[in-house]
Amino acid sequence: MFDPKSLDQLGPVADEMLGGLQADEAMRLKIKRAAAEGRTARKAPVRRFVPAICCAALALMCVGITAPRLNAKDNENTAMVASEPVAVAINTIAAGEDAAYAGNELMADLGDNAKVRAASPAQTLFAKGSGDIPLVSVGGAVYQMLETPRDIGSSLLGGKVGSIAMYDEQPSLASAKEMSAGLSNVAEAGAAVYAVRGMADSTMVACEVGGSMRVFQRVSYAGKGPAGASLEDTFSVRGKVKSAELSGVGELTGGEANDVIAVLLDNAVLKSADATARKQTLTVTLENGLKLQLGVSGDTLCGCGGWSCPEFFEAFENSL
């Protein structure tokens, strides 16, 4: 019986299995050729497979980037596939509440009946400074310079109400004592401050700036508001109004303008000591030709303090 663990049986087994096999020169050459062909067969597929993978990946990328329109030949207006790159024009929009836009500028077209338009900003009458607002302070009250008129001359000047004790480029850092003594960031120290003829000096004043007599309107500033005064104390225009224009709503003149301003002065309630608004404006042209302005936001009007007065807006619209 055959025992595979017995080494002395190895010879007969080899003779039986390999009988007739001759290890001559022909067999040696055949083995070498087979070995050479085996090495080539193992290397060739690897060399072909690498570029195949690269080409496949590149093809996928090209399909994603340059996918054509769906049914482009049938309909030129067919929407582009989501993966197709599309050039989109983006308009720049300046930041800040005083940034200017052209009125009714078309910004987006969403269809035949849906359009988004940029709203026209309210036009301010106040002059702008490089840093802080251009102002003068007298007796603790703060007045901001108006853009126009550039020079009212002596015909509209009233009596002297104070003078500028100190020039300061950063009036927001000044003390209450310095503000009360007379301070400005546009008028020189020593400049006289005058009332405007026919107007309360708690509403507007005039002061020389750069050789011209400029007009300043009472405003809130750095937390300082009306200090217990009413709206009429800081915006004393009753019976002196030639026209009143509420931006985006309309304009009233003569008796109707004075009537609605009277409603405002009678019913305004202080909402905030220091408030500003730029969404709309109420521009009041006085009989002397000068103009004053209040900012408007909702039912609040802002000048020296923020004043709530829904009755005014109702009266204004009813009078149009």
C-alpha positions in Angstrom: 0.0 0.0 0.0 1.3 3.5 -0.9 2.3 5.7 2.0 2.7 9.4 0.9 4.8 10.1 4.1 7.5 7.6 3.1 10.3 9.3 1.2 11.6 6.0 -0.1 8.5 5.8 -2.3 9.3 9.2 -4.0 11.4 7.6 -6.8 8.8 5.2 -8.1 6.1 7.8 -7.9 8.2 10.3 -10.0 9.0 7.6 -12.5 5.3 6.8 -12.8 4.1 10.4 -13.2 6.9 11.8 -15.4 7.6 8.7 -17.4 8.6 9.5 -21.0 9.5 13.1 -20.3 12.8 14.1 -21.9 14.6 17.3 -20.7 16.3 18.0 -24.0 17.3 21.4 -25.7 13.9 21.7 -27.4 12.1 21.6 -24.0 14.5 24.2 -22.5 13.8 26.7 -25.3 10.1 26.0 -25.1 10.1 26.8 -21.4 12.1 30.1 -21.9 9.7 31.2 -24.6 6.7 30.4 -22.4 8.3 32.4 -19.5 9.0 35.4 -21.8 5.5 35.4 -23.1 4.1 35.2 -19.6 6.1 38.3 -18.5 4.8 40.2 -21.6 1.2 39.2 -21.0 1.3 40.4 -17.4 2.8 43.8 -18.3 0.8 44.7 -21.5 -2.7 44.9 -19.9 -1.4 47.3 -17.2 0.1 49.7 -19.8 -3.2 49.7 -21.8 -5.4 50.1 -18.7 -3.9 53.3 -17.3 -4.6 55.6 -20.3 -8.0 54.0 -20.6 -8.9 55.2 -17.1 -7.6 58.7 -17.9 -9.6 58.9 -21.1 -12.8 57.8 -19.4 -12.4 60.4 -16.6 -11.7 63.1 -19.2 -14.8 62.1 -21.2 -17.0 62.3 -18.1 -15.6 65.8 -17.3 -16.2 67.0 -20.8 -19.8 65.7 -20.8 -20.5 67.6 -17.5 -19.0 70.8 -18.7 -20.1 71.0 -22.3 -23.5 69.3 -22.2 -25.6 70.6 -25.1 -29.0 72.1 -24.9 -32.0 69.7 -24.7 -33.7 69.6 -28.0 -31.7 72.7 -29.1 -32.6 72.1 -32.8 -36.3 71.9 -32.0 -36.5 74.9 -29.8 -33.8 77.6 -29.4 -35.3 78.9 -26.2 -35.1 75.5 -24.4 -33.5 75.9 -21.0 -29.8 74.9 -20.7 -28.9 71.8 -18.8 -27.9 72.6 -15.2 -24.3 71.6 -15.6 -23.7 73.8 -18.7 -21.6 76.9 -17.9 -23.6 80.1 -18.5 -22.3 83.6 -18.5 -24.3 85.8 -16.1 -24.0 89.6 -16.0 -23.9 90.9 -12.4 -24.3 94.6 -11.8 -22.4 96.2 -8.9 -24.4 98.0 -6.3 -22.8 100.5 -4.1 -23.2 100.0 -0.3 -24.6 102.4 2.2 -27.9 104.2 2.6 -26.8 107.2 0.5 -25.9 105.0 -2.6 -27.6 106.4 -5.7 -29.6 104.4 -8.3 -31.2 105.4 -11.5 -35.0 105.5 -11.0 -36.9 102.4 -11.9 -33.8 100.6 -13.1 -34.7 97.1 -14.4 -32.7 94.6 -12.2 -34.3 91.3 -13.1 -36.9 89.9 -15.4 -38.8 86.9 -14.0 -41.5 86.7 -16.6 -44.1 88.7 -18.5 -45.8 89.9 -15.3 -43.1 89.7 -12.7 -40.3 92.2 -12.5 -37.9 93.3 -9.7 -36.9 96.9 -9.7 -34.5 98.9 -7.7 -36.3 101.6 -5.7 -35.2 105.2 -6.1 -33.6 106.4 -2.9 -34.9 109.5 -1.1 -33.0 112.6 -2.0 -31.4 114.3 1.1 -31.1 118.1 1.5 -28.3 117.7 4.0 -24.7 118.3 3.1 -22.3 115.4 3.6 -18.9 115.5 5.3 -15.8 113.4 4.8 -16.3 111.9 8.3 -18.8 113.3 10.7 -21.8 115.4 9.6 -21.0 119.1 9.0 -22.5 120.8 12.0 -22.6 123.7 14.4 -23.7 123.6 18.0 -25.1 126.5 20.0 -26.4 126.3 23.6 -26.2 122.5 23.4 -28.5 122.3 20.4 -27.0 120.7 17.2 -27.7 121.8 13.7 -26.6 120.1 10.4 -25.6 122.0 7.4 -27.9 122.0 4.4 -26.6 121.5 0.8 -28.5 124.5 -0.5 -28.6 127.4 -0.5 -24.9 128.0 -0.8 -25.2 131.5 0.5 -28.3 133.2 1.8 -26.7 136.6 2.0 -27.7 139.2 4.6 -31.3 139.6 3.6 -32.5 136.5 5.4 -30.2 136.9 8.5 -31.8 137.6 11.9 -30.0 138.5 15.1 -26.9 136.9 16.4 -27.6 133.9 18.7 -24.1 132.7 19.5 -20.7 132.0 18.2 -18.3 129.2 17.6 -15.9 128.9 20.5 -14.0 125.9 19.2 -13.3 124.1 15.9 -13.1 120.3 16.2 -12.9 117.8 13.4 -14.4 115.2 15.6 -17.3 116.8 17.4 -18.7 113.5 18.6 -15.8 113.4 21.1 -16.4 116.8 22.5 -17.8 117.3 26.0 -21.3 118.6 26.8 -19.7 121.8 28.0 -17.8 122.3 24.7 -20.9 121.6 22.7 -22.9 124.1 24.8 -20.2 126.8 24.4 -20.3 126.6 20.6 -18.5 124.1 18.4 -18.2 123.3 14.7 -16.3 121.0 12.4 -16.9 123.3 9.3 -17.0 126.9 10.7 -13.9 128.5 12.1 -13.6 129.4 15.8 -15.0 132.9 16.4 -17.6 132.7 13.6 -20.9 134.2 14.5 -24.1 132.1 14.5 -27.3 133.9 13.4 -31.0 133.2 13.5 -32.8 133.1 10.1 -35.3 136.0 9.7 -38.8 134.9 10.5 -37.7 131.5 11.9 -37.2 130.3 15.4 -33.5 129.7 16.2 -34.5 126.4 17.7 -35.3 125.2 14.2 -32.6 126.6 12.0 -29.6 128.9 12.1 -27.0 130.4 9.7 -23.2 130.5 10.0 -20.4 131.5 7.8 -18.5 128.6 6.2 -15.7 129.1 3.8 -16.7 132.7 3.1 -20.4 131.9 2.5 -23.4 132.1 4.8 -24.8 128.6 5.1 -28.1 127.3 6.6 -28.2 124.7 9.3 -31.2 122.7 10.5 -31.8 121.3 14.0 -31.1 117.6 14.2 -30.4 114.8 16.7 -26.7 114.0 17.2 -24.6 111.5 19.2 -27.6 110.7 21.5 -28.6 114.3 22.0 -32.2 114.9 21.0 -34.9 117.4 21.7 -34.2 117.4 25.4 -37.9 117.7 26.4 -38.9 120.0 23.6 -41.8 119.2 21.3 -41.6 118.6 17.6 -42.9 122.1 16.9 -40.1 123.5 19.1 -37.4 122.0 16.8 -39.5 122.2 13.6 -41.3 125.4 13.9 -42.9 125.9 10.5 -46.6 126.3 11.3 -48.3 128.6 8.9 -45.1 129.2 7.0 -45.3 126.3 4.5 -45.4 126.9 0.7 -45.4 123.2 -0.2 -44.9 119.8 1.5 -43.7 116.8 -0.5 -43.7 113.2 0.8 -41.4 111.2 -1.4 -43.1 108.4 -3.2 -46.6 109.8 -2.3 -47.1 113.3 -3.6 -47.0 117.0 -2.9 -49.4 119.4 -1.3 -49.2 123.2 -1.6 -50.7 126.3 0.0 -53.4 125.8 2.6 -53.5 122.0 2.2 -49.8 121.8 3.0 -50.1 124.0 6.1 -53.1 122.0 7.2 -51.3 118.6 7.1 -48.2 120.1 8.8 -50.5 121.4 11.6 -51.8 117.8 12.1 -48.2 116.7 12.4 -47.2 119.3 14.9 -50.3 118.7 17.0 -50.2 114.9 17.2 -46.5 113.9 16.9 -45.3 111.8 19.9 -41.6 111.4 20.7 -40.5 107.8 20.0 -36.8 108.1 20.2 -34.5 110.9 21.3 -32.0 110.2 18.5 -33.2 108.6 15.3 -32.5 108.8 11.5 -34.4 107.5 8.5 -33.7 107.5 4.8 -36.4 105.3 3.2 -38.6 108.4 2.5 -38.4 112.1 3.2 -40.8 114.9 4.0 -39.5 118.0 2.3 -41.0 121.3 3.4 -40.5 124.4 1.3 -41.0 127.6 3.3 -42.5 130.8 2.1 -39.1 132.4 2.3 -37.8 129.9 -0.3 -35.7 127.8 2.1 -36.3 124.1 2.5 -36.2 121.8 5.6 -36.5 118.1 5.6 -37.5 115.2 7.9 -36.6 111.6 7.3 -39.5 109.1 7.2 -39.7 105.4 8.1 -43.1 103.8 8.5 -45.2 106.2 10.6 -42.1 107.9 12.1 -40.6 111.2 11.1 -37.0 111.9 12.1 -35.3 115.3 12.5 -34.4 116.2 16.1 -35.7 113.0 17.5 -38.0 110.3 16.0 -41.7 111.2 16.1 -44.6 108.9 15.6 -47.6 110.4 13.9 -50.0 108.1 11.9 -52.5 110.9 11.8 -50.2 113.0 9.6 -49.9 110.3 6.9 -53.6 109.7 6.9 -54.3 113.4 6.5 -51.7 113.7 3.8 -53.1 111.0 1.7 -56.7 112.2 2.2 -55.6 115.7 0.9 -54.1 114.4 -2.3 
